[in-house]
Every structure is written in structure tokens, then in C-alpha cells.
């Protein structure tokens, strides 16, 4: 499916799963800026919305509720993406509200969240730069032990494909993705298995799919 179909399915699934205040926040809080982030930044990188939660509810340090524009959650990984608009409501913010916003972000970091903020203008005028930031924060989860300088361009691209898909990948998928010969693809996959960055996921005599190895910590 293309972006529009995937987006409608993504938003509809979250709408159906929510009730009460969580539903109201999703209906009222998911606006133009948030949709621009999905279309201009997230979709061109991943072509899917797995593990991404719009208007995600978190416990407030004052025992209340807060809502994040987007939360990306998988075991051991919590990334918050916030979209900051610029308008009268922001220019007229009180000192108390300004301090409260800082306290909110501090608390998220203390609770183990990685917080990434974009302005509406950044999303509109510099989407590629925003994509690079998302890729960089996700790249941090490849693990400190992984020295990417020892990987070839093709090996890095295969890992990016596996990270983006979030599921086992097949040699055929890699072949279509890299547009290289069958022999070269087999060599690349074999090298990644030797480096323990990929592990055979299915097949005995002949490997049909590969998954990321334990050495690679991935958020997607």
C-alpha cells in the first residue's frame, strides 16, 4: 500500500483502540503538524508505522496524565518525537508554562525516554534534515560494540533494510533492494552472519530468511 492507505489504516487502528480522554486527545491533538511529520519524515524512511503511537499517554510526575505527539516503543526502547508549532499560543506562553514544559521534558529523560523535537518549519522546509536526525537517533541503537567502519556499503544497507522492516528478511528481498548479482548478495549475507550481525531465521539446508543478531540493538 501507499502512504495514504497506510496512514488511514494506522490512524483508524488507534482510533478504534481508544476511548474516553485518550480518544479525545487523538481526535483533537493529531493535526497538520503531526501529519506532516508522518508524510515528510517518517514515511520516506520506513514506509510503515509499526510501533509508532500518536498522542501517547504517559504518567505525569504530578500524578496526572501527559500526551506525547508520537512515541516509538519496543522492548528496551522509548523514543518521544515532539512537534513544536510557532504561533500566538507559543508566543504568549507564560513563564510558568515555559518552566512546566521544561520540567515535562526533563522527567521524560529521567524516566528513560529519548526526546527528539522538531519545529513545524523544520518539517515543512527541511524534511531531509529531519529524516537524518531520525535516522541518527535510530542508528544509536545499533549498539556501541558495532564498529560501522568495518562494514562495507552493501553490508550497512542490508542492516538498514533489516532494521527498517523489523522482521526477518529474505535473500530475494536483499537482491531487489541492492540490485546486485545473486552471488554478491550471498557473499554479503554470509559476511554479516560471520560477524554475528545476522542470524539464519528459517531454513535448514538452505537459509530462507535472516534476522538481526543479538549484537545489533534495534528500535525497529
Secondary structure, 3 states (H helix, E strand, C coil): CCHHHHHHHHHHHHHHCCCHHHHHHHHHHCCHHHHHHHHHHHHHHHCCCCCEEEEEEEECCCCCEEEEEEEEEECCEEEEEEEECCCHHHHCCCHHHHHHHHHHHHHHHHCCCEEEEEEHHHHHHCHHHHHHHHHHHHHHHHCCCCCHHHCCHHHHHHHHHHHHHCCCEEHHHHHHHHCCCHHHHHHHHHHHHHCCCEEEEECCCCCCEEEECCCCCCCC
